Each structure stands twice: as C-alpha cells, then as structure tokens.
Amino acid sequence: MSISVNLYYHGVNGSARRFVSEMERSGIADAIRAEDGNLGYRYFFPADDPETVLLIDTWRDQAAIDRHHASPMMARLAALRETYDLHMTVERYVSADAPEGDERFIRK
C-alpha cells in the first residue's frame, strides 16, 4: 500500500511555476524526497492551464505523511506558498492492485 496526494497549486502571472523553481533550486524538494517514507515527489505542468502546477507526492503510509507534516520542512514549504500566494486543491489516493484483466491494457 502507498498513499499518493495530488496537490494542485494555483497561482497568477507564473507564480506557481516560480514556486516550483524555487523549491527545486533551494533544495527543499530534494530534502522532502530524502525523507523516510517518501516514494515520490514530482511536479507536472498541465498543458491546458499555465497557472497551475500539479505535485504528485507519494508516501509509504500515513505515519510517513504525519512525520513529514510535523517536520521543520513544512514551515519552509508553507512560507514559500505564502510568498507566491498559492491556493491549493487536493486529491488523495490509496494504492490498490489492478483488477485482474486490466494488465492487458497496460503497455510496459
């Protein structure tokens, strides 16, 4: 099992993309990727919305997410969100094995 959280950062005038650039340049994103229990931390840019950035953040379990939320890293992250005046929407997914038969539709 793993938990993936899709965070959509919404900004104006390119602020969401500048936020991502600073997260990467400052090392905050890499520090989160190195946290115990983090399985993935990747940003994506929707082709139809230049003012939104999607972060797919995947964790081993809820305990790992809880440790992350309690870490000093979260204060730095929250401050950057404020700096760039970002608003967020969130989706949360818990992994499951693909139903039998679905694998024929997945090209590997």
N, C-alpha and C positions, 0 to 999 in steps of 0.2 A: 504494500500500500504506500502511496505517497499523496501529498496534498499540493495541488497547484492553485496559485492565486493569480488571476489576471487583473492587473491594475491598469486602468486607462487613465493616463494623465492628460488633462485638457488644459490648454493654455491659449494665449493670444500672441500674435506677432512673433511666432517662432520660439516662445518661451519654453515649451515642453521639450523641444529638441535641444535648446541650450542647456536645460536641466540635465538631460542625458549626457551631453558632452562634459559637463562639469562632474557628474557622478563618475564617469569613466576616467577623466583626467586627474581628478583628486585622489583616486584610489578607493573611494567608498564602495563602488560596485565590486571591485576585486576583493575587498575585505569582507563583504557580505557573501560573496561566492566561496570564500575560505571558511566561513562559519560551519561548525559541526552541524550536520544535518541538512545543509543546503545542497540540493541536487541540480539546481539550475537557476540562473538569474540572467535573463536575456531581454533586450529591448527590441521592439519591432515598430515599424512605421506604416500605418495604414495608407494604402495608395489613394484612397478617396477622401482623406482628411489630414491635411498637413499640420493642423493644430493639435493633433492627438498623438500620443505615444503609448504603445502597449508594452507593459512589462509582464513577462511570464516568469513567475517566481515559484519554484518547486522545492518542497521540503520533505524530508523523510517521514515526519509525523508532526502532530500538534505540539508535542513537547519542544521540538526544534524551533517551531514558529514562536512559541512562548518565550524561549530563551532569546531569540532574535529581537522580539519586541521589547524585552527587558534590558537589552544591551545599550551601551552608550552610543552605538552606531545609529540607533533610531533617532536620537536627539539631533545628530548631524543631518540625517536624512530629512527629518521634519523641518529643520531650519532651511534647508535648500528648497523644499516645497514652498515654504512661505516666501523665500526670496524671489522665486519665479512665479508666485501667485497661481499655483496649480490647483485645480479641482480634480476630484477623482471619482470614478465609479469602479466597483469591484465585483468580480465573479470568482467563485471558489469551487474547485472540483476535487473529488477524491477518486484516485485511480481505481480501475477495476479491470479484470481480464476481459479481453474482447470476447463477445459471444461466439460460440462455435459456429463456424461457417463464414464469419466476417473476414478471416485471413485471406480468403480468395480474392478480396477486393483491395488488398494492400500489396502494392508492388515494393519489394525490398531490393 
